[in-house]
Amino acid sequence: MNYKYFAVICTIWMLCSCTKMDHEYAPYLKDGEIIYVGAPYNLESHPGRERVELQFTQSKDPNIIKYLIYWNNKNKKLEVAADKSSTIQKVMISNLPEQDYTFEIVALDKDGNSSTPASALISGQALGNNYEQQLFTRSVTLTNSKNGMALDFVSVDTTCKFTVVTYRNGAGQALQKKFVNRDALKDTLADINPLAASVDLRTAYVPVKGIDTFYAQKTESMNLAAGRYLCTGTLVDYTNAAITGAYPWNVTLRQTGAKVLELYDEDYTKDVLHWIKNNGGNSNYGSFGVIFNLDDNYKVVSVVNKNGQPSSNGRSGELDPSGINRFDPATKVLKVKYWMNENGTHRTLFDEVMTMK
């Protein structure tokens, strides 16, 4: 082989190759070598009330002296000094209208070199009145009881921090009780005014990774006659003498409307059905569930069948006006007299006294 000729060929190839590479990288080197400093990482955004807290881990690059934070398509920016005392840095961006944002964090060193563009992007959300107005107070069922107002709270997630119940005692003083347990729970306001029919609720929420607390407020009302009772009385079935009343009977008057209560059987059917005895055995009137309608003075103004007036088997409810037919808020006793009609005629007469537990 002619080694001299081979060396010439190699030299020509190398010169051509270098010329080609220089041409490809020339646009990037025309202003000199570009130096990028270490970008922040492990970015987090923490929502707040018209503000967002950004958190990130700083690069170990010792020459970084500050950060520029951009948002609104870089129309807004904030400059902060690098915190040399910690690897984790937090930055608060305040006075933000309520909306979603995209933030870009750029590190700068003492020579003005920056981190790689778009290498540290994070979404964030500033919250405000719109968010707060969508919150609900913790769901609770209010019922009356012999010992005071009974509260039955549902369970809530970890964003719910507490609920404050505000009420008044018999002397008119405003009192508060705070509930922080997030599990379903029951409690009784024993010192509430016996005639109080409402409480004020205020539930506090902190969003996931949030830095501020938001509140939902509501006045929750109840019908004073809603509660658990021991029912006694008489039942006369004019078509079947073997059917008698199943008294004493544990029942609940469940509120389904501001002045509407349904009679729930706690002992036998576990439903809105009337428990009876037939030849001494447990039974109930099929398709007959009692609904009481009351006025503002707790007078029972009508009795209807939950399953229809009439139901598919021809049964309906009717108030007997000869009864007392009223709930007494002072004694917490309901006395009511009513009929179960069948195919338009009176079949069974109920004369009942319900004493609240």
BARODO-766516 format. One record per residue: residue in three letters; y, z, x of N, C-alpha, C in turn. Coordinates in steps of 0.001 Angstrom, whole numbers, plus 500000, padded with zeros to 6 digits. Each point is the difference from the previous one (the first is absolute). Example, Ala and Ser with C-alpha at 12.3 -4.5 7.8 and 13.67 -1.06 7.14 Angstrom:
BEGIN
ALA494310507800513190501190500000499110501200500000500900/SER501050499280499650501190500060500820501090500730499230/
# end
This chain:
BEGIN
MET498809500000500848501191500000499152501253500000500892/ASN501020499249499539501276499993500722500822501184499521/TYR499931501149500700500647501243499570501514499884499951/LYS500545499153500850501449499815499996500441499357498693/TYR499222499015499541500314499329498744499841500969498838/PHE498958500860500007499750500982498945501138501014499895/ALA500508500445501140501092500975500014501259499419499398/VAL500261498723500264501180499360499435499905499941498490/ILE498799499628499514499783499921498554500223501370499355/CYS499468501080500566500147501359499455501460500422499963/THR500711499641501061501412500380500047500786499323498890/ILE499720498690499812500679499267498936499678500605498644/TRP498715500406499757499589500581498717500711501333499730/MET500090500821501042500649501304499856501477499847499704/LEU500655499068500644501420499788499756500242499529498583/CYS499124499098499549500144499510498626499761501116498994/SER498996500846500260499679501097499082501137501000499934/CYS500529500370501131501088500977500017501225499454499303/THR500233498708500198501147499384499339499865500075498493/LYS498756499776499494499749500061498566500182501421499470/MET499468501013500703500133501389499564501450500447500010/ASP500738499639501006501405500369500064500763499418498824/HIS499621498778499648500687499354498881499747500746498686/GLU498727500499499782499658500703498756500693501351499893/TYR500176500705501074500573501346499962501498500034500309/ALA500555498846500277501414499949500371500924500600498955/PRO499769499730498670500916500580498998500041501521500011/TYR498886500605500415499932501466499995500584500629501260/LEU500209499176500994500453500540501276501406499538500373/LYS500617499180499129501286499424500362501072501075500188/ASP499857501142499266500974501085500147499472501140500863/GLY498935499720500693499385501021500822498823500657499318/GLU499302500855500692498816500673499468500392500966498881/ILE499208499995498858500251500903498884499149501249500154/ILE500617501162499884499279501267500121500027500707498652/TYR498822500372499492499897500751498748499574501423500300/VAL500654500946499357499623501404500179498985500396498930/GLY499416501160500159498955500447499072500521500250498602/ALA499319499425499015500410500154498603499457501303499430/PRO500718500622499045499453501182499327498784499613499161/TYR499105500971499766498778499726499238499676501207499126/ASN498889499886499234499638501043499016501172500262499050/LEU500529498929499439501175500113499134499636500573498628/GLU500863500876499487499856500547498648501366500004499323/SER499987499855498668501227500159499226499770501077498957/HIS500987500864499819499901501129499082501099499872498939/PRO499629499759498734501011499771498957500764501268499653/GLY501272499813499664500834501116499585500983499562498932/ARG500873500919499615501009499691498981501143499223500646/GLU500022498691499737500990499080500565500045500103501520/ARG498867500207500592499879500021501454498543499776500388/VAL499788499630501261498654499790500542499963500609501394/GLU498943500728500280499788500512501350498961499116500682/LEU500342499493501190499062499214500792499448500867501127/GLN498728499853500244499347500751501080499189499028500838/PHE500062500166501319499230499108500870499681500708501316/THR498995499457500690499643500482501329500721499154501033/GLN500675500650500926500767499272501004499109499495501121/SER500365498847500508499328499478501182500213500950501186/LYS499074499960500961500129500839501199500970499407501020/ASP500558498855499675500972499365500894501172500959500234/PRO500189500490501197501040501016500254501419499437499963/ASN500126498675499998501331499401500053500627499802498623/ILE499229500243498945500546499835498652501025501103499734/ILE501182499588499528501076500974499766500413500080498532/LYS499687498974499207500432500027498599499181499031499159/TYR500231500114498681499328499117499039501032499442499031/LEU499821498745499653500777499376498942499077499802498801/ILE500431500457498850499208499861498780500752499082499047/TYR499324498919499599500616498999499132499336500014498627/TRP500793499658498959499458499774498660500940499073499239/ASN499620499623498802500772499034499201500239498713500789/ASN498863499446500516500072498749500776500955500109501187/LYS499986501161500611500808500311501176501504500072499706/ASN500336500059498733501409500180499643500445501449500160/LYS499010500896500058500279501417500207499233500460501234/LYS500636500907500760499298500530501161500462501416500297/LEU499149500706500727500295501365500437499536500139501439/GLU500848500569500827499652500216501408499781501485500237/VAL498875500337500639499676501398500289499514500106501441/ALA500303501120500604499549500252501364498527500374500000/ALA499324499601501066498596500372500143499887501497500233/ASP499053500637499310499782501436500143499011500226501141/LYS500496500409501130499147500178501176499179501286499953/SER500262500838499010499294501278499932498670499902499251/SER499722498842499376498785499885499205499532498550499990/THR498706499824499886499467498632499889500189499449498591/ILE500104500908499024500215499600498605501489500088499697/GLN500553498937499459501415500013499638500135499744498501/LYS500929500750499380500296499823498590501465499618499845/VAL500243499037499094501356499519499766500248499972498497/MET501095500598499543500353500009498580501030498905499729/ILE499701499158499008500937498969499569500445500367498596/SER501258500340499857500513500531498737500887498977499280/ASN500443500413498801500900499180499173499391498630499696/LEU498733500002499634499304498759499670499885499856498485/PRO500418498890499429499729499758498581498501500038499731/GLU499633500392498798498592500145499650499319498634499960/GLN499106499748500976499259498741500058499017500048501170/ASP499251498898500174499077499858501122500737499377501182/TYR499575500370501205500637499507501212498947499606501033/THR500421499122500920499228499714501206500884500332501192/PHE499497500874500864500756500444501170499370499418501268/GLU500860499599500918499551499564501330500588500951501027/ILE499139500531500866500432500934501030499898499306501355/VAL501114499918500706500070499323501299500362501025501074/ALA499178500072501027500270500899501122500852499274501039/LEU500909500723500622500869499447501043499979500897501230/ASP499954499358501193500056500802501225501424499994500564/LYS500178500641501127501350500158500562500606498696500472/ASP499140498990500212500494498692500439500205499039498833/GLY499814500491498784500193499147498833498783499210499585/ASN498870500191500698498764499321499603499460500634498719/SER499454499175499130499513500491498704498498499831499882/SER499441500640498985498581499804499687499818498642499326/THR498782499536499936499704498687499437500486499910498558/PRO500723498946499642500504499878498620498871500076498970/ALA500277500677498892499077500136498860498704500712500363/SER500008500743501114498783500722500393499900501375499353/ALA501070500457499354499993501328499362500678499894498637/LEU499233499564499001500491499850498634499307501002499099/ILE500729500586499063499428500979499081500715499900498653/SER499232500064498918500584500010498662500337501432499601/GLY501032500154499218500406501326499522500592499902498615/GLN500168501142499370500523500027498634500968501163499847/ALA501199499680499519500967501028499616499889500200498496/LEU499871501248499586499798500320498590501263500611499408/GLY500057500018498658501187500540499348499775500258498536/ASN501029499790499199499939500322498572498947499191499255/ASN499847498734500340499007499173499310498598500568500189/TYR499692500395501233498696500598500268499843501311499247/GLU501037500822500030499919501324499389499829499906498483/GLN500641499001499390499909499852498553498620499553499539/GLN499173499510500915498653499583499652498978501128500134/LEU500429501137500494499096501139500167499835500746498679/PHE498847500640499847499712500786498804499775501449500395/THR500385500892499114499642501399500223498485500152499910/ARG499501501030500618498560500241499962499544500168498554/SER498921499300499656499526500026498614499446501378499649/VAL500460500525498860499563501321499557499874499993498488/THR499001500708499508499837500203498566500468501411499667/LEU500925500106499057500521501298499580499353500405498682/THR499536501223499940499499500560498750500467501437499885/ASN500057500460498766500389501381499756498771500883500105/SER500205501265500203498892500957500028500532501379499667/LYS499094500910499740500382501382499688500738500633501166/ASN499672499556501222500579500594501201501213499251500529/GLY500390498915499358501151499236500468499695498511500010/MET500865499236500664499805498552500056498975499665501073/ALA498963499259499628498947499611500930500325498643500606/LEU499843499902501331500239498761500738498679499485500543/ASP499728498717499790498775499384500510500410498775500814/PHE500080500162501340500453498938500888498830499127500453/VAL500240498692500126499015499105500593500145500060501520/SER499006499493500719500073499940501457500960498890500424/VAL500545500127501206500945499008500522499649499695501452/ASP500564498885500526499717499633501385500934500738500955/THR499840499695501291500715500768501025501486499701500054/THR500453498923499359501445499740499989500743500985499105/CYS499278500638499087500603501011499122499986501342500729/LYS501170500556500231500095501216500806500042501269499151/PHE500699499953498877500030501176499130500639499622498673/THR499803500872499013500650499858498698500606501347499630/VAL501238499963499579500685501219499551500147499934498485/VAL499558501054499327500142500122498558501123500994499716/THR500993499555499242501115500870499628499914500300498507/TYR500125501281499650499876500423498602500861501236499784/ARG500069500465498761500806501177499675499139501086499373/ASN500329501230500358499272501126499418500660500427498688/GLY499492501075499420500513500459498719501461500415500036/ALA500504500371501175501395500403500143500921498820500290/GLY499432498790500065500799498814500258500227499707501465/GLN499368500768500890500172499775501435499158498818500458/ALA500563499167500880499267498868500558499092500488501124/LEU498729499652499920499004500366501005499337498731500535/GLN499445500120501212499319498849500598498658500414500579/LYS499069499051499959498694500209500610499629498728500751/LYS499590500168501259499721498862500876498496499837500189/PHE499518498766499865498585499693500163499837499015501159/VAL499292500439501052499796499159501181498563499498500108/ASN499069500628499297498607499574500030499876498630499345/ARG499395499036500708499901498644499469498754499774499150/ASP499077500950499993498808499876499157500368500268498543/ALA499146499511499082500203500313498585500018501523499844/LEU500920500511499206500114501451499869500559500366498629/LYS499734501257499623500510500544498742500751501284500290/ASP501052500229499239500780501228500151500654500305498660/THR500524501203499877500662500419498761501332500655500329/LEU501043499560499307501314500630500135500067501166499021/ALA499575501167500490499864501156499114501349500562499563/ASP501041499786500813501298500590499688500952499017499330/ILE499498498873499543500866499026499342500378500490498601/ASN501156499584499525500403500309498626498909499517499041/PRO499467500861499155498900499593499097500346498814499110/LEU501279499769499787500403498890499147500428498775500806/ALA499835500050501328500353498855500846498988498878499789/ALA500523498811499756499129498854499743500119498929501078/SER500644500323501135500136499014501062500234500692501330/VAL499735499277501075500309500448501358500567498792500759/ASP500723500283501077500518498939500868499118499895501233/LEU499614498778500331499152499753501165500791499240501061/ARG499792500370501254500580499267501132498919499880501074/THR499554498773500232498924499756500953500553499331501245/ALA499617500517501175500480499490501283498949499103500635/TYR500459498864500526499122499051500676500564499663501377/VAL499111499843500974500355499455501300499095498794500218/PRO500559498791500142499159498812500190499146500114501256/VAL498978499167500092499133499982501186500858499755501239/LYS499896500887500969500786499976501240501502500120499736/GLY500359500495498825501403500099499638500704501162500687/ILE501323499923500010500804501041500641500902500712499003/ASP500031499542498743500849500615498984499188500286498743/THR500521500925499196499344500399498761500709499357498817/PHE499184499522499052500529499373498787499473500775498796/TYR500742499940498892499683500866498873499900499221498693/ALA499090500476499154499906499531498619500235501203499102/GLN500799499805498941500335501105499107499762499600498547/LYS499574500988499219499711499729498589499954501311499232/THR500407499938498738499792501123499097498734499717499202/GLU499018500881500141498712499838499320499977500930498788/SER499705499415498848500012500776498754498602500146499440/MET499843500989499118498729500195499311500285500473498582/ASN499017499858499154500039500584498670499458501419500119/LEU500733500971499507499577501399500144498645500274499366/ALA499580499151499080498703500210499352498847499419500804/ALA500297499277501087498936499438500840499388501105500848/GLY498679500180499899499331501046500765498558500174499568/ARG499374501023500564498603500328499672499984501132498970/TYR499062499894499050499962500939498872498578500460499705/LEU499952501142499306498784500412499307500246499738498522/CYS499171499128499443500177499584498608499019500758499102/THR500532500613498957499182500655498976500409499429498644/GLY499215500325498952500378499517498677498797499706499140/THR500198499127499038498935499635499064499940498484499861/LEU498815499524499669499754498586499753499152499899498746/VAL500424499199499050499221499794498779499765498502499825/ASP498726499604500097499627498606499766499499499896498559/TYR500738499289499140499674499961498575498863499045499669/THR499491499292500989498872499082499744498706500475500631/ASN500083500963500929498798500454500703500175501474500347/ALA499337500873499237500130501444500201499376500467501314/ALA499138499168500606499367500378501270500970499921501174/ILE501119499334499803500993499862501070500983501156499911/THR500152500708501121500911501150500068500841499892501274/GLY500979500886500088500862500003501176499316500608501211/ALA500357499498501187499449500513501269501034500918500642/TYR500372501026499305501021500929500491499329501262500524/PRO500583500697500998501220499658500743499764498801500918/TRP501064499238500179499892498698500664501104499882501053/ASN499619499640501231500965499824501084500520498562499992/VAL501307499878499843500599498672499884501241499906500880/THR500439498785500224501276499734500664500814499060499127/LEU501259500347499809500923499066499371500687499233501122/ARG499596498729500145500509499170501085501181499157499522/GLN501048500036500784501201499260499621499839498531500359/THR500159499134499018499955498560500227501331499326499695/GLY500928500742499477501354499531499710500895501209499896/ALA501307499777499897500939501123499970499670501003498903/LYS499512499508498848499698500878498867498601499743499462/VAL499130499478500863498645499629499588498984500766500838/LEU499049500651499326498953500776500657498644499593499444/GLU499022499827500892498650499698499554499095501201500233/LEU499060500205499090499111501167500017498746499659500794/TYR499907500579501201498890499711500916498971501116499944/ASP498743499632499809498882500947499918499514500351501404/GLU500182501259500409499550500445501322498532500423500022/ASP499422500298498840498690500642499968498817499042499863/TYR500126499002499155498819499207499686500157498526500384/THR500886499291499342500085498558500238500782499651501263/LYS500850500918500467500894499720501124500813498733499728/ASP500498499925498775500721498805499568500926500385498844/VAL500786499035499545500863500243498850499172499752498741/LEU499132500941499729499105499977498839499886501424499464/HIS499719500108498689499937501334499406498558500502500016/TRP499793501112500735498678500623500105499655500685498680/ILE498757499855499554499526500639498772498576500490500211/LYS499519500749499046498600500402499957499343499330498785/ASN498811499459500222499234499382498925498627500648499964/ASN499787500829498938498780500817499943499871500863501253/GLY501122500463500516500009500893501161499995499294501334/GLY499776498691500000499969499254501267501347499367500307/ASN500228499735501275501263499400500425500107498547499538/SER501183499649499534500254498624499573501507499775499976/ASN500405498840499566501427499699499838500164498901498969/TYR501190499925499453500308498920499073500278498736500809/GLY499160498986499813500171498761500743501295499292499636/SER500625499414501016501241499224499820501097500806499311/PHE500024501315500257501083500815499443500551500894501108/GLY501200499642500475500710500773501015501364500383499469/VAL500354501258500119501188500531499345501241499823500880/ILE501056499420499399501312499873500641501023500744499140/PHE500735500936500645501075500726499315501352499404500399/ASN500832499713499036501385499572500240500936501131499584/LEU500883500417500918500894501119499753501455499530500009/ASP500863500797499402501429499703500064500650500860501082/ASP501325499961500082500712500741501047499870501510499864/ASN499653500476498818499838501430499762498534500432500013/TYR499148499144500540498575500287500152499274500142498663/LYS500529499364499016499330499900498708499070498796500047/VAL498742500195499559499070498878499929500389499149498786/VAL500342498755500244500479499140498917498935499021499511/SER498961499794500840498904499134499553498779500203500878/VAL498844499677499431498735500013500722499354498637499783/VAL499615499343501091499383498682499886498739499950500858/ASN499183498998499739498768499787500741500295499109501199/LYS499633500447501190500241499222501207499319498645499947/ASN498925499906499248499207498774499953500444499040498901/GLY501118500326499352500520499104498974500194500708498677/GLN500868499461499195500326500555498678499746498946498908/PRO498761499717499628498782500717500389499316499365501215/SER498973500689500502499158499464501061499004499015499411/SER499143499452500850499026499001499529499018500572498991/ASN499775501331500017499098500608499020500768500632498825/GLY501272499622499859500765500408498823500612501371500073/ARG500088500608501200500512501358500119501463500007500448/SER500771500919499429501414500139500341500381501469499941/GLY501161500332500564500498501367499949501159500111499029/GLU500181501222499478501110500237499080500392501467500052/LEU501285500273500125500503501371500029499948500594498590/ASP499543501247499924500034500731498732501306500801499974/PRO500949499648499164501303500666500008499963501456499567/SER498861500473499494499924501404499588499850500940501202/GLY499732499440501189499838500833501194501328500358500631/ILE499963500943500952501207500371500743500450498827500874/ASN499050499373500666500221498736500719501168500067500985/ARG499915500975500889501073500159500981499490500730501232/PHE500565499610501151499782500728501251501161500954500195/ASP499686501264500284501021501016500234500153500180501510/PRO501113499553500607500168500128501448500018501435500483/ALA500403500938499153500066501403500412498608500611500131/THR499146499769499015498647500556500032498994499046500629/LYS500398498708500147499140498951500545498728499845499169/VAL500200499975498694498905499815499045500331498811499100/LEU499000499142499803500144498865499086499090500230498792/LYS500594499912498821499223500095498764500149498674499267/VAL498851499393499649500048498673499402498845499813499019/LYS500289499256498950499014499734498964500018498499499720/TYR498813499365500040499967498548499860498641499540499448/TRP499990498729499587498808499402499425499442498909500910/MET498667499847499950499400498746500430499634499244498736/ASN500632498871499811499687499150498845498927498988500383/GLU499198499642498995498985498970500218500048499017498837/ASN500306498761500359500139498947498993501010500381498913/GLY501103500635500466501115500280499109499923501283499218/THR498940500789500152499888501268499269499859501160500972/HIS500469501201499572499881501186500843498523500368500161/ARG499536500026501253498615500422500229499928501391500607/THR500795500254501082499892501267500713501383500619500165/LEU500079501302499715501251500734500164499885500925501202/PHE500982499913500893500072500867501175501210500923499836/ASP499774501301500178501082500976499995499860500794501283/GLU500841499659501007499763500481501351501198500772500567/VAL499652500977500847500989500772500751499679499837501471/MET500960499496500770499798499776501427500904500940500769/THR499349500876500789500721500989500784499964499598501474/MET501181499807500568500083499505501371499430500991500992/LYS499310499478501005499402500851501027501019500289501106/
# end
